[in-house]
Amino acid sequence: MNVIDILNERGFVEQATHEKELKEFFENGPVTCYTGFDPTADSLHIGHLIPIMALSHMQREGHRPIALVGGGTGLVGDPSGKTEMRKMLTPDLVNENVKGIKKQLSRFIDFNDDKALLVNNADWLTKINYIEFLRDIGRYFSVNRMLKAESYRLRLDSEEGLNFIEFNYMLLQSYDFLQLFNEYGCRLQMGGSDQWGNIVAGIELIRRTCHETAFGVTFSLITTSTGAKMGKTAKGAVWLDPERTSPYEFYQYWINSDDKDVARFLALYTFLPMDEVRAVEKLQGAELNSAKAVLAFEATHLAHGKQEAEKAYESASTMFGKRAVPKGLLPSSTIPRNEINATIPAFSANVSSTIPHSFMDREQLEKGVPVFKLYHMAGLAKSGGAARRLIDQGGAYINGKRIEGFDTLITVDDIHDMEILLRAGKKKYHKIKINA
């Protein structure tokens, strides 16, 4: 089984060019492949995990992945999948974003000793001579064919339309593929399903300029069983940067997966063997909850390291009760399977540090703060009205005690060890740390 078979089996692949030839290509020796990442923020998020995991699978199977950070194309903006123009970024902001992305990719991919490469297309795109580019590259592109691409048609049909800057994006991405082909022998580009037109254009450019064959693979758009976009929550995106989304919150995102998604997510977002993953499809009840704990632990381990995964696991176990993980369930996982160390008290420094928190001055509590306002301020309720409803329904707790009325005042008397612990429902915690 080659890596394309692995990606197909685990549910990554939506489309591939020259499927038979592509499989033969992988059977003839190590392959160099690439995926691009737009530096629109200083952090990647869960939505980027599919291409990241695909690159990691490539490396694990002995191939060389290239992660291309779009420092150059980020100055233009990709119209793919967008109904309006992306916000234009400054070079300084793009460079800062690139630094953050490099750090996160290194968690999943080993860049040592050229086992993988991380390149920035600003290194060549910002040096292009426009007239030469039009003569040498632009002449291979048919405007008629470009306008038929889904990424352009979507924008052409929108109210804002498609501007000339964005119209160039396909040429630039195709040029990236040509550059990586010439420089590193890269013959495979992978990307999201919205990148199909750009990838095919790059393959055609290599064929016409170098008379060589290149390949493309696109990944399925991953949604939850409810149809929601992957990685979206009430608070927004689930980021890979621990400063934006704490490892504990990251862990909890996976714990809260729908039962129908658990086996599929284990296939996509962990490296556990597929024979073990398929066994999860038959589980129900407590055993399925244990599988969710394995999913959360393994995903957090990959994104934040084993220590943070263990801390998140301990925190969740302390607050919600330990999810027993039988030795025979997903046995390849390194999740702790013994009882939590009895020497770790509830909300110890190791556990407490993972819980989402904010700060408040002691003097703010001298006169008392209505508890419904506190829940809104802490982000445990979308509004004051939502906080009131939560409290009226008996789902709000302060330091483990149920709140009886929405107008209850929280004062300095509620401070324990310079902290106040809020809980909403069974799963959401927030700690307010008090400044003296």
N, C-alpha and C positions, 0 to 999 in steps of 0.2 A: 504494500500500500504506500503510494507516494504522498507528498504533502497536499496535493490537490484533492486526492481521495479523502484525506483526513479533514480538510476544510469542508468538503461536501458532506461528509458523514456528520460533522458537528454542527452543520446548519449555517455556515458562513456565506456560501456562494449563491448568488442570484443569476449572474450571467458570466460566460467566459467566451473568448474568441478562440477559434481553431481548437476545439476541445480535444480532439484526438491528438493533434500535433503538440498541444500543450502538455499532455500527459507524457508523450514520448520525449519531449524536451527535458522534463524533469528526470526521466529515467536515464538520461545520457550524462549525468554528472551534476555538480553543484551549480546552482542558478543564482544570479543576482537579480533582485526585484526591488521595487520601491513603492512607497505610499507617501502622499503629501499631506501636510498639516498646515492649515491657515493660522497665522499668529494673530487672530482677532482678539485674544485675551492672553493674560500672562499664565493661564492655566488651561489644561485640557479638562474635559469632563467625561462622564460615563458614556456619553454618546460617541466618544472617540475610541472606546475600548475595543470595538470590533476590529478596526484596522490595526490597532496596536497588538492585539492578541494574534492576528493573522501574521504580522511580521515576526512575532515571537515564535509561533509555530514553524515558520520558515527557518529560523535560526536553529531551533531544536532539532530539525531534520537535516541539518548540515548545509543549509544554503546561506547566502549572504544578503541580509536585508539592508536597504537604504531608507532611512527616514528623512524625507525632504521637508524642511521647514520653509514656508513660503515668505521669506523676508522681502522678496521682490514682488511676487504676485499679490502679497498682502497690501502693497501700496496701491493696487488697482481695484481689487475686490472681485470675487467670483460671483457671477449672477446665478449660478446653478441653484435651483430649488428656492430662489428668492423672488418675491413679487415686487420688491422695491430695492433701490440701490443700497448697498452696504455703506456704513459710515466710513469715510475716508480716514485712514490712519497716518500719523506722522512717522517719519523714519525713526525718530528716537523711541516712540512708543512701540513700534514694530520690533526694534532691537531688544527692548526690555521684555516684550512678550516671548521672543525667541529664547531668551535665557531661561525663563520659567519652564517652557516646553521641553527644552533639552534635559533639564533636571528630572522631569517626570518620566520621560521616555527611558531614561537610564535605569529605572526601576524594573522595566520589563525586558529590555534588550541590552545585551553585553556589547559595548562599543570598544572594548579593549582589543589591542592587537589586530585591528581592522576586521574583527569578526562581524562587525556591522559598521555602517557609515552613517554619520549624521551630517547632512549638507544643507546649505542655505542658498536658495536660488538667487538671492540678491548678489551673490558673488559673480554671477554672469549676466543676469538680466539688467542690472543697473549700469552695465558697461556696454550695452548694445548701441551700435550706431543705427539710427532709425532708418536711414535710406538703405543701408546694406541689408538690414533685417527685412525690409519690404521686398527687396530684389531677390534675396537668397531664400527667404522663408515664406513671405506673404504670397508669392506667386503660386505656391502649391495649394492654396486654400480657395475653394469655390464659395463665394458669398451665398449663392443659391442653396448650397448644401448646408452651410452654417445656419442659415435662417430656419432650416427644417429641424435643427437640433432642439430637443425638448427644453433644455436650459434657456435657449434664446426665445423660443415660442412663448414660454410662460411669461417672460418679461415683456415681449412685444404685445401680448394681450392685456397686460396690466395697465392701470391708469397712468403710472409714471413712465412706462415705456423703457426702452433699452438705450443707454447712452454709448457713445463711441469708445469711451475708456473700457467699459465692460465688454464691448464687442471684441476687443483685442485679447480677452482672457484666454480663449481657446488656443490662439496662436502661441501665447506665452507658455501655457501648460504643455502644449505639444513640443515646443522648443526645449522645455525641461527634459522631457523624455528623450529627445534626440541628444541632448547634452550628456545625460547619464549613460545612454547607449555608447556614445563615442568615448567617454571618459572611463567608464567602469564596465562596459559590456553588459549593461542592464537591458534585459529584453522583456521584462514583465512589469506592468504597472497595475496596481490594485487600488481600489477606491470605493466610495459609496455608490449606490445605484444611480444617484444624480450625476455621476461623473462619466457615465457611459460614453456620451458624445465626445467629451474631451479626450478620453482614453483612446477611442477609435481614431480620432484625428491625429493623435501622436503616433499610433501604429502606422497610419497611412503616410505620415511625414517621413518616418524611418524607411518605409518601403520605397518611397519615391526618391529620397535623397541618397540612401545607402544601399538600396536594392537588397535589403535584409528583412527577415521576418521577426516581428515582435508580437507580444501577447498582452491581453487585458483580462482582468477579473474584477467584477463588481460584487459588493456585499449587499445582502438583503437589508432593508430598513427594518430595524428591530423595534417592535412595539410590545407593550405588555399584553396580556390576554384580554384586557379591557379596551385595547386600542390606543392607549395613551402612549405618548412619545417616551422612549426609554430615557431614564435619568432626570425626568421632570417631576418636581414635587411642589407642594404649596409654597415652599420657600424659594423655588426656582431650581436651577441646575444643581446636580450633584457633582461637585468638582473633585479633581484628583489632588489639588493643592490642599494640604491639611489646614492651612490658615483660612481657607474659604469654606471647606466642609471638613469637619474634624473626623479622624478615623472612627470615632464612636458613631457619629451620624452616618458615615459611609457604611459601616457595619449594619446599622439599623435599617438602612435603605434595603439591603438584601434580605434581612430577616423578615421584612414586611412584604416580600414578594408574594404574589398570588399563588395559590397551590398549583394552578395549571401551568405556571411558568418555571417551577423549580428545576425539573429535569432539563428543560431547554436552556435555562441560564447556566446550569452546571456544565453543559456541553460547550457553551459559548465563552463563559467567563472564568473557567478553571481549566487545568490540564489533567484533571482526573480521568482515568481510563473510561472509555465509552461503555464497556460491559458493566462497570459499576454504576455509571450514570443511568443506563437504561433500566436498571433494577429499581431506580427511584420512581419511575413512572407508575409502578404498581402500589406505591405506598400511600397510606392514609393516616390521618390523626397524628398521634404523638411521633410516630416514626417519620412522617413527612416534615413535622416541625424540627426534628433532629437534622433532617437533610437540609433544611433552610439554614440551620446553624452552621453546617459544613460549608454551604454556599457562601454565607456571609464571611466566615473565617478565611476561606481560601481567596476570595476576591479582595478582602482587606489585606491579607498577607502579600498578595501580588502588588497592590498599589502603595502600601505603607510599611511593609516589612513585618516579620514574624512577631516582634515585640509589641507593636501597636495592635496587631490582630489579637494577640493574647490578652492585652489590656482591655480591648473592646469586648472580648468574650467574657472576661471576668466581670466587667461592669454590667453587662446585660444579665449575666447569671445572678449577680448580687441583687439586682433590682427586680428582675422578673422571674427569678427561679431558674435553676440550672436545667438546661435542655440535655437530657441524657443522650449521649451519642454511642450506641452499641458498637462494639469492636467490628462486627461484621458489616456495618453500614458504611459504604464508601471508604473501605479500609486504607486506601492509599492517601487519604487526607491526614495531615499532621495536626488536626485539631486536638486539644487536650481531651482525653477521654476519662480521666480520673476525676474524683470529686475535687471541688475548688479547695485550695489550700486553706485549712482551718485557721491558719495564723493571719489570713487577710481579713480584717474586720470590714463590715459593711461601710462603703464609702471611704475606704482608706485613701491615702494620697495617690496610690497607683491607680485605683479605680476611679476616684473622684475626678482626676484630671481629664478624663475622657468625656465627662458629661458636659453638654453645651452650657455655657455660663455667660453672665454679664455682670457689670459692677454697678453698685449704688452707694452713695454717700450715706453714712449713718444719720446725718441730720435730716435727710429726706423722710426718714421714718419716725422722727421725733413726734410729729403731729399725726402720723398714720397715713397710709396710702390705701385707698379702696382696692380690695383684692382683684376686682375685675379689671381695673386699670393695670395692675401689676402683671396679670396674665397677658394682656394685650402688649404691654411694653416688652415682655419676655419673648414674644413671638409664639406663644402657645395658643393664641386665638387671633383670628384675622382682624377682629374689631372688638370694641367694648361690648357690643350687642352679642357677638358670638361667645365672648367670655361669660356674660351673664347667663346665656343659655346652658353653657357647659356646667356652670356652678349650680343652676337650678336643677339640672339633671343628675347631680351628685357625682360628676366626673372630675372635680377639682380637689386637690389635696395640698396642704402646706405641711411640710415636715412629717408627712405620713398620715396626717389627720384630715378627714374630709371637711371641706368648707361648707358651712350651713347656709350662709347668705351672701349674695353678690356684693352687698354693701359692707361686708366685714372689713374692718380696718387692720391692716398689717403694720405692726409697730416694732419698736426695738425689742419688745418682749418676745417676738418671734425669731429673733436672731439666735442661732445655735452655732457656737464656734466660728462666729463672724460670717455665717452663711445662712441662707434661707433656701430650702429645697421645694420647688414647685413640681407638681405632677398633674398632667392632663390625661384622663383616661388611664389605660393600663400600660401604655408604652412610651409616652412622651414625658421626659424630665427636663428641667432647666434649673440651674443653680444660680442664685444671686449672691455674689460675693460682696461683702460690705467693706467699704473704705472707712477707716476710723475717722 
